[in-house]
């Protein structure tokens, strides 16, 4: 097992706070719910138990996620955090579905609850506790980049609203002698189910692969572009292997007269800068730009101007013109809305050959991975 990190320790401590708070709330609510024969309060207690179990899963998940990389899993185990969040979502969804079934039973076979002043006091305390706990856990989750903690915090704040609905049941019962327990239970259950689905979607998107944060990618590109010797930066791709570990790649444009040694030094300088500031190790690819030939530069500008006029082309880079071979090669970033890329490529080839002559044209369509 890997050495416990500061992030792991803080996530564990925050989760323990959640476990203790939810177990206390569940105990009090279960007692009051049984005494008052209240399905709404009992469902609220069950929800608190699922929240406590979620915190346990978060702790286990963060410990497993920080295992050292090995031959079988060379990128480490960081994505276990996402699977932990998916498991939590499943528990929440199951609790919601069970609550829905029990609430419907209460509507079909109603039993009049017996609310007391102590029930009102405990539910009120639960609301206040959930608000404080939710704000604390969510803040720590955002601070530590933990989807599981953020989701738990948001769920706790939402639980405060659910508990408030229980107070509505009590007030309605006292004022109008009308039992709406089953109906409120259905509403609570549906909200729990909705919360479970939302909790599932975020980690699932991370596992499938989502577009990297725009602010981060633009900042990384700006730092690379600001390195002496870099003319342009393109094709930045970041691969997420957990909330706190990512690797990636990028292409840079450099003067074609730079020596291999100078390019090597420049690449290492960029890697060191990015890994220090962002914790991301980048593999650097090279595009050579001839800044000496005016004719070649003018031709490259013509290609760039011509290509970006086509609808769906977001960017052109890596332009290579090989006169002895009569070859033109470049990369083009294509918008996701483009359906027929084969037709678009042929249109580009025909237009370039019409404008610039009988060249062999090779076009690589890049995916719009990052901003």
C-alpha positions as CSV (number, residue, x, y, z in Angstrom):
1,X,0.0,0.0,0.0
2,X,1.3,3.4,-0.9
3,X,2.3,5.9,1.7
4,X,-0.7,8.0,3.0
5,X,-0.7,11.4,1.3
6,X,-2.0,14.7,2.7
7,X,-4.9,14.6,0.3
8,X,-5.8,11.0,1.2
9,X,-5.6,11.9,4.9
10,X,-7.9,14.9,4.6
11,X,-10.5,13.0,2.6
12,X,-10.4,10.2,5.2
13,X,-10.8,12.6,8.1
14,X,-13.7,14.4,6.3
15,X,-15.4,11.1,5.6
16,X,-15.1,10.1,9.2
17,X,-16.9,13.3,10.3
18,X,-19.6,12.4,7.8
19,X,-19.9,8.8,9.2
20,X,-20.2,9.9,12.8
21,X,-22.7,12.7,12.0
22,X,-24.9,10.4,9.8
23,X,-24.9,7.5,12.3
24,X,-26.0,9.8,15.1
25,X,-28.7,11.3,12.9
26,X,-29.9,7.9,11.7
27,X,-30.1,6.6,15.3
28,X,-32.2,9.5,16.5
29,X,-34.4,9.5,13.5
30,X,-35.0,5.8,13.6
31,X,-36.0,6.0,17.2
32,X,-38.4,8.9,16.7
33,X,-39.8,7.4,13.5
34,X,-40.6,4.1,15.2
35,X,-42.2,5.8,18.2
36,X,-44.2,8.1,16.0
37,X,-45.0,5.4,13.4
38,X,-43.7,7.9,10.8
39,X,-42.5,6.5,7.4
40,X,-41.1,9.9,6.4
41,X,-38.8,10.1,9.4
42,X,-37.8,6.4,9.0
43,X,-37.0,6.9,5.3
44,X,-34.9,9.9,6.4
45,X,-33.0,7.7,8.8
46,X,-32.4,5.1,6.1
47,X,-31.1,7.9,3.9
48,X,-28.6,8.9,6.7
49,X,-27.4,5.2,6.9
50,X,-26.7,5.2,3.2
51,X,-24.8,8.4,3.6
52,X,-22.7,6.9,6.3
53,X,-22.0,3.8,4.2
54,X,-21.1,6.2,1.3
55,X,-18.4,7.7,3.5
56,X,-17.0,4.3,4.3
57,X,-16.8,3.5,0.6
58,X,-15.0,6.8,0.1
59,X,-12.4,5.9,2.7
60,X,-11.8,2.4,1.2
61,X,-11.8,3.8,-2.3
62,X,-9.2,6.5,-1.6
63,X,-6.9,4.0,0.1
64,X,-7.1,1.6,-2.8
65,X,-6.7,4.4,-5.3
66,X,-3.3,5.3,-3.8
67,X,-1.7,1.9,-4.4
68,X,1.6,2.2,-6.2
69,X,1.6,1.5,-10.0
70,X,2.7,-2.1,-10.9
71,X,3.4,-4.1,-14.0
72,X,-0.3,-5.0,-14.4
73,X,-1.5,-1.4,-13.9
74,X,1.4,0.9,-14.9
75,X,-0.8,4.0,-14.7
76,X,-1.7,3.3,-11.1
77,X,-5.1,2.8,-9.4
78,X,-6.4,6.4,-9.2
79,X,-9.6,5.6,-11.2
80,X,-10.8,3.5,-8.3
81,X,-12.0,6.7,-6.8
82,X,-14.5,7.0,-9.7
83,X,-15.7,3.4,-9.2
84,X,-16.2,4.2,-5.6
85,X,-18.4,7.1,-6.5
86,X,-20.4,4.9,-8.9
87,X,-20.9,2.3,-6.1
88,X,-22.1,5.1,-3.8
89,X,-24.5,6.2,-6.6
90,X,-25.9,2.7,-6.7
91,X,-26.5,2.6,-3.0
92,X,-28.3,5.9,-3.1
93,X,-30.4,4.8,-6.1
94,X,-31.3,1.5,-4.3
95,X,-32.3,3.4,-1.1
96,X,-34.5,5.6,-3.2
97,X,-36.2,2.7,-5.0
98,X,-36.8,0.9,-1.7
99,X,-38.2,4.1,-0.2
100,X,-40.5,4.6,-3.1
101,X,-42.0,1.1,-2.7
102,X,-42.5,1.6,1.0
103,X,-44.1,5.0,0.5
104,X,-46.6,3.6,-2.1
105,X,-47.5,0.9,0.4
106,X,-48.2,3.6,2.9
107,X,-50.5,5.4,0.5
108,X,-52.4,2.1,-0.3
109,X,-52.5,1.1,3.4
110,X,-52.2,4.3,5.4
111,X,-51.4,4.3,9.2
112,X,-51.8,7.4,11.1
113,X,-48.5,8.6,12.7
114,X,-48.2,10.0,16.2
115,X,-46.0,13.0,16.1
116,X,-44.5,14.5,19.3
117,X,-42.7,17.7,20.1
118,X,-39.5,15.7,20.5
119,X,-39.9,14.6,16.9
120,X,-40.1,18.2,15.7
121,X,-37.0,19.1,17.7
122,X,-34.9,16.2,16.4
123,X,-35.9,16.8,12.8
124,X,-35.1,20.5,13.2
125,X,-31.7,19.6,14.6
126,X,-31.2,17.2,11.7
127,X,-31.8,20.0,9.2
128,X,-29.3,22.3,10.8
129,X,-26.8,19.5,11.2
130,X,-27.1,18.5,7.5
131,X,-26.7,22.1,6.3
132,X,-23.4,22.5,8.3
133,X,-22.2,19.0,7.4
134,X,-23.1,19.5,3.7
135,X,-21.3,22.8,3.4
136,X,-18.2,21.4,5.1
137,X,-17.9,18.2,3.1
138,X,-18.6,19.9,-0.2
139,X,-16.1,22.6,0.5
140,X,-13.4,20.0,1.4
141,X,-14.3,18.0,-1.8
142,X,-13.8,21.1,-4.0
143,X,-10.6,21.9,-2.2
144,X,-9.2,18.3,-2.6
145,X,-10.7,17.7,-6.1
146,X,-12.7,14.7,-4.8
147,X,-15.9,14.0,-6.7
148,X,-17.0,11.6,-4.0
149,X,-16.8,14.3,-1.3
150,X,-18.4,17.0,-3.5
151,X,-21.3,14.6,-4.2
152,X,-21.6,13.7,-0.5
153,X,-21.7,17.3,0.5
154,X,-24.3,18.2,-2.1
155,X,-26.4,15.2,-1.1
156,X,-26.2,16.3,2.6
157,X,-27.5,19.8,1.7
158,X,-30.2,18.1,-0.3
159,X,-31.1,15.9,2.7
160,X,-31.7,19.1,4.7
161,X,-34.5,19.9,2.2
162,X,-35.8,16.4,2.5
163,X,-35.9,16.7,6.3
164,X,-37.7,20.0,6.0
165,X,-40.4,18.2,4.1
166,X,-40.9,15.9,7.1
167,X,-41.7,19.0,9.1
168,X,-44.3,19.9,6.6
169,X,-45.9,16.5,7.3
170,X,-46.0,17.2,11.0
171,X,-47.4,20.7,10.6
172,X,-50.1,19.5,8.2
173,X,-51.0,16.7,10.6
174,X,-51.3,19.0,13.6
175,X,-53.2,21.7,11.8
176,X,-55.5,19.8,9.5
177,X,-55.5,16.3,10.8
178,X,-54.5,15.1,7.3
179,X,-51.9,12.3,6.8
180,X,-49.7,13.0,3.8
181,X,-46.8,10.8,4.9
182,X,-47.0,8.4,2.0
183,X,-47.2,11.2,-0.6
184,X,-44.3,13.1,1.0
185,X,-42.4,9.7,1.1
186,X,-42.9,9.3,-2.6
187,X,-41.5,12.8,-3.3
188,X,-38.5,12.1,-1.0
189,X,-37.9,8.8,-2.7
190,X,-38.0,10.3,-6.2
191,X,-35.5,13.0,-5.1
192,X,-33.2,10.3,-3.7
193,X,-33.4,8.3,-7.0
194,X,-32.7,11.5,-9.0
195,X,-29.7,12.2,-6.7
196,X,-28.4,8.6,-7.3
197,X,-28.6,9.0,-11.1
198,X,-26.7,12.4,-10.9
199,X,-24.1,10.9,-8.7
200,X,-23.6,8.1,-11.2
201,X,-23.2,10.3,-14.2
202,X,-20.1,12.4,-13.1
203,X,-17.7,9.5,-12.3
204,X,-19.0,7.6,-15.3
205,X,-18.1,10.5,-17.6
206,X,-14.6,10.7,-16.1
207,X,-14.0,7.0,-16.8
208,X,-15.3,7.4,-20.4
209,X,-13.1,10.4,-20.8
210,X,-14.3,14.0,-20.7
211,X,-13.0,17.2,-22.2
212,X,-10.3,18.7,-20.0
213,X,-11.0,21.8,-18.0
214,X,-10.8,24.8,-20.4
215,X,-9.0,27.0,-17.9
216,X,-6.4,24.4,-17.2
217,X,-5.6,23.6,-20.9
218,X,-5.4,27.2,-21.9
219,X,-3.1,28.0,-19.0
220,X,-0.9,25.0,-19.9
221,X,-0.7,26.2,-23.5
222,X,0.1,29.7,-22.4
223,X,3.0,28.4,-20.2
224,X,4.3,26.3,-23.0
225,X,4.0,29.2,-25.5
226,X,5.8,31.5,-23.1
227,X,8.9,29.2,-23.1
228,X,11.7,30.7,-25.2
229,X,12.1,28.8,-28.5
230,X,8.5,27.8,-28.8
231,X,6.7,29.3,-31.8
232,X,3.3,27.6,-31.3
233,X,1.6,24.9,-29.3
234,X,-1.0,22.5,-30.5
235,X,-2.7,19.1,-30.0
236,X,-2.7,19.3,-26.2
237,X,-4.3,16.0,-24.9
238,X,-4.6,15.2,-21.2
239,X,-5.4,11.6,-19.9
240,X,-6.9,11.4,-16.5
241,X,-5.9,8.4,-14.4
242,X,-7.5,9.7,-11.2
243,X,-8.4,13.0,-9.6
244,X,-4.8,13.8,-8.8
245,X,-2.9,12.1,-11.6
246,X,-2.8,12.9,-15.4
247,X,-0.3,12.5,-18.2
248,X,-0.6,14.1,-21.6
249,X,1.1,15.2,-24.9
250,X,1.4,18.3,-26.9
251,X,3.1,19.4,-30.2
252,X,5.2,22.5,-30.3
253,X,6.5,24.5,-33.3
254,X,10.2,25.3,-33.3
255,X,12.6,26.9,-35.8
256,X,13.8,24.3,-38.3
257,X,17.4,25.4,-37.7
258,X,17.4,24.3,-34.1
259,X,19.7,21.3,-33.4
260,X,18.4,18.0,-32.0
261,X,20.2,18.8,-28.8
262,X,18.6,22.2,-28.4
263,X,15.1,20.7,-29.1
264,X,15.9,18.0,-26.5
265,X,16.8,20.7,-23.9
266,X,13.7,22.7,-24.8
267,X,11.4,19.6,-24.4
268,X,12.9,18.9,-21.0
269,X,12.4,22.5,-19.9
270,X,8.7,22.4,-20.9
271,X,8.2,19.0,-19.2
272,X,9.8,20.3,-16.0
273,X,7.7,23.5,-16.0
274,X,4.4,21.7,-16.6
275,X,4.9,18.9,-14.1
276,X,6.0,21.3,-11.4
277,X,3.0,23.6,-11.8
278,X,0.2,21.2,-12.8
279,X,1.5,17.8,-11.8
280,X,1.1,16.6,-15.4
281,X,3.9,14.9,-17.4
282,X,3.8,15.8,-21.0
283,X,5.3,14.0,-24.0
284,X,6.4,16.7,-26.5
285,X,6.1,16.3,-30.2
286,X,7.8,18.6,-32.7
287,X,6.8,20.6,-35.8
288,X,9.6,22.4,-37.7
289,X,8.9,25.8,-39.1
290,X,11.2,27.3,-41.7
291,X,11.5,31.0,-40.8
292,X,14.1,31.8,-43.4
293,X,12.3,31.2,-46.7
294,X,9.9,34.0,-47.6
295,X,8.4,31.9,-50.4
296,X,7.8,28.9,-48.2
297,X,6.3,31.1,-45.5
298,X,4.0,32.8,-47.9
299,X,2.9,29.4,-49.2
300,X,2.2,28.1,-45.7
301,X,0.1,31.2,-45.0
302,X,-1.8,30.7,-48.2
303,X,-2.6,27.1,-47.1
304,X,-3.6,28.2,-43.6
305,X,-5.9,31.0,-45.0
306,X,-7.5,28.7,-47.6
307,X,-8.2,25.8,-45.2
308,X,-9.8,27.7,-42.3
309,X,-12.3,29.1,-44.8
310,X,-14.0,25.7,-44.9
311,X,-16.9,25.2,-42.5
312,X,-15.9,22.9,-39.6
313,X,-12.2,23.5,-39.7
314,X,-11.2,25.0,-36.3
315,X,-7.4,25.2,-36.7
316,X,-4.5,24.4,-39.1
317,X,-1.0,23.6,-38.0
318,X,2.1,21.4,-38.7
319,X,2.2,22.5,-42.3
320,X,5.0,20.7,-44.2
321,X,5.9,21.5,-47.8
322,X,8.4,19.2,-49.5
323,X,9.2,20.7,-52.9
324,X,11.3,17.8,-54.2
325,X,8.5,15.3,-53.5
326,X,5.8,17.9,-54.4
327,X,4.1,17.1,-51.1
328,X,1.9,19.2,-48.8
329,X,1.1,17.8,-45.4
330,X,-0.7,19.4,-42.5
331,X,-3.0,18.7,-39.5
332,X,-6.4,20.3,-39.2
333,X,-8.6,20.3,-36.1
334,X,-12.2,19.4,-37.1
335,X,-15.4,20.4,-35.3
336,X,-17.4,17.5,-33.9
337,X,-20.4,18.7,-36.0
338,X,-18.7,17.6,-39.2
339,X,-20.4,14.4,-40.3
340,X,-18.7,13.5,-43.6
341,X,-15.0,13.9,-43.0
342,X,-14.2,12.0,-46.2
343,X,-16.0,14.5,-48.3
344,X,-14.5,17.4,-46.5
345,X,-11.0,16.0,-47.0
346,X,-11.5,15.6,-50.7
347,X,-12.9,19.2,-51.0
348,X,-9.7,20.5,-49.3
349,X,-7.4,18.5,-51.5
350,X,-9.2,19.6,-54.7
351,X,-9.1,23.3,-53.6
352,X,-5.4,23.2,-52.6
353,X,-4.4,21.6,-55.8
354,X,-6.4,24.1,-57.8
355,X,-4.8,27.0,-56.0
356,X,-1.3,25.8,-55.5
357,X,-0.6,23.3,-58.2
358,X,-0.2,19.5,-58.7
359,X,0.9,18.5,-55.2
360,X,0.2,15.4,-53.3
361,X,-1.8,16.6,-50.3
362,X,-1.9,14.7,-47.0
363,X,-4.3,15.9,-44.4
364,X,-4.5,14.5,-40.8
365,X,-7.8,15.4,-39.1
366,X,-7.2,16.0,-35.4
367,X,-10.0,15.7,-32.9
368,X,-10.8,18.9,-30.9
369,X,-9.5,17.5,-27.6
370,X,-9.0,20.7,-25.7
371,X,-9.5,24.5,-25.8
